């Protein structure tokens, strides 16, 4: 019989679980002095000229040694990366893995111009920004001090970092820019009529087969994107990515759950279920504002 920790660990979706585990393993190696930060940072010269190719991977796993900052980064990975994988990218693990790969490549390209050699926190910031755009209707309690819309959460963290560090955090600004580009390509562009339903971030077929993603289901999702009149294809948004979440949220509201629609920003927050909607107490009115009602919604109801 699995222990509660084992059960919790294997409930985490595969991409988030692999990234979290690899980060913890590298941190333990650093803590035990089996390796040093000098051996894991990214440099084009070291990685490609000297053949130390592991640096293109370890730079995204380095979050420093065990500290409060490390715990916050791990919390963001477990919370927001997991939300994306089993919420917005539900049943599309290959697309999510491909998204992470492309984001890492982009950060590797821009890192030399920004002077950054450790890119783990930047990748986390990019994923956090994407989460804030996908779930912009949520209300977050920031450290119990005040509440803020999820859409503004990355900017609050940016301001917080600038106050704590005493300088303008150019790395986080770049991470937000990268996150916005990939959010637009994965979510906004396919819903526009001019896109013709084309998804530029579709995972290669070999990756889909490796992660057991249904190619036929993905093709149906792409065919439904970008259709309709002169507006965005809200039916695609509601019917594929948010339909299940809205149904769960509505069920929670009807059962009396959801009196407080704020999500506390604290490492003590836990995951109560497998879907994003089950882990957040959100009002049905807020969801209706995020996803306009369409004919497809009526069919789902």
Buried (B, 14 or more C-beta within 10 A) or exposed (E): EEEEEEEEEEEBBBBBBEBBEBBBEBBEBBEEEEEEEEBBBBBEEBBEEEEBEEBBBBBBBBBBEBEEEBEBBBBBBBBBBBBBBBBBBBBBBBBBBBBBEBBBEBBBEBBEEBEBBBBBBBBBBBBBBBBBBBBBBBBBBBEEEEBBBBBBBBBBBBEEBBEEEEEEBEBBBBBBBBBBBBBBBBBEBBBBBEBEBEBEBBBEEEBBEEBEBEEEEBEEBBEBBBEBEEEBBBBBBBBBBBBBBBBBBBEBBEEEEBEEBBBBBEBEBEBEEBBBBBBBBBBBEBBBEBBEEBEBBEEBE
